[in-house]
Amino acid sequence: MNLHNTKKCYSILRFFCYFICLAYLTCCCYAAPRIIGGFPVTIDRYPSLVQVEFRSLFAQTWSQSCAANILNEKYVLSAAHCFFGLFYSPALRRIRAGTTYRNSGGSVVEVEREFNHPTFGQNGADGDITVVRLAGYGLEFNPVIKPVYVVHPQSVIPDNQPVIHAGWGTTELGTASDVLRDVTVFTVNREICRERYATLEEPLPITENMICAGLLDVGGRDACQGDSGGPLYFGNTLIGVVSFGEGCANATFPGVSTSVGPYVQWIQSVAF
Ligand SMILES: *[C@@H]1O[C@H](CO)[C@@H](O)[C@H](O)[C@H]1NC(C)=O
């Protein structure tokens, strides 16, 4: 028996399992977040919000699959799970800015590279945040392409406050939205949110770096598939980046966003 070969075989298997698990997480868990229960709006209301288009490896077509928030001309802020996965390459992502319409209009800019937070992948969806550097000169600002107001790192958002998601993700009709939509939800106490997510068959950790929001025990309003990486606003201020949820707009399980506050220093060190 050739032990070395066996070992090598196991390590290749482990390697494959690892990637299949990552691909599964990317496709099946993280794909959850769309705007459910919202209304159409135009891009002038959210000029810092951009589409993240994915190029399909097989069809070679581009399609909006995530969203991001403009930090400055060269950098946008999104969810790490949108810039990650088995076949991920920056060449398979691009940004569309300054348009209300999904996959059309505005300006398109290529992605140079992503800086996924170093803790991403270590504890469930914790650290699901990325700073993305755009190619060339990046974005040119105008009335519908502007930087976002980022939350102050020490600010604490109380429970039950109205907050807003916006995006082009799946609506209650089950398909992506042709136009930008927004929806108002309310911040949910983190302990309650943690308890809810702990009841799942495969419990998901709710960490201090996450903000839960929805209509608790009511449901019907949420971000969903295709809204990932997009904003959770408190007023005009970006406080969260859409990360995941148990389904969408579920009464029991609020939507979960990555809290931007704990990452402000890191964002500044990467993007400014
Ligand atoms: C909410 O999520 C739970 C757990 O996945 C599921 O059993 C339940 O059917 C969902 N509720 C609705 C209304 O979709």
The ligand as an SDF file (V2000), in Angstrom:
LIG
                    3D

 14 14  0  0  0  0  0  0  0  0999 V2000
  -39.6410   30.8000    7.9220 C   0  0  0  0  0  0  0  0  0  0  0  0
  -38.4700   30.0050    7.9960 O   0  0  0  0  0  0  0  0  0  0  0  0
  -38.6750   28.7350    8.5950 C   0  0  0  0  0  0  0  0  0  0  0  0
  -37.3250   28.0530    8.7090 C   0  0  0  0  0  0  0  0  0  0  0  0
  -36.7450   27.9150    7.4400 O   0  0  0  0  0  0  0  0  0  0  0  0
  -39.6890   27.9310    7.7600 C   0  0  0  0  0  0  0  0  0  0  0  0
  -39.9240   26.6830    8.3680 O   0  0  0  0  0  0  0  0  0  0  0  0
  -40.9710   28.7240    7.6280 C   0  0  0  0  0  0  0  0  0  0  0  0
  -41.8530   28.0450    6.7600 O   0  0  0  0  0  0  0  0  0  0  0  0
  -40.6900   30.1150    7.0790 C   0  0  0  0  0  0  0  0  0  0  0  0
  -41.9200   30.8820    7.0640 N   0  0  0  0  0  0  0  0  0  0  0  0
  -42.4230   31.3740    5.9510 C   0  0  0  0  0  0  0  0  0  0  0  0
  -43.6760   32.1380    6.0860 C   0  0  0  0  0  0  0  0  0  0  0  0
  -41.8620   31.2430    4.8790 O   0  0  0  0  0  0  0  0  0  0  0  0
  1  2  1  0
  1 10  1  0
  2  3  1  0
  3  4  1  0
  3  6  1  0
  4  5  1  0
  6  7  1  0
  6  8  1  0
  8  9  1  0
  8 10  1  0
 10 11  1  0
 11 12  1  0
 12 13  1  0
 12 14  2  0
M  END
$$$$
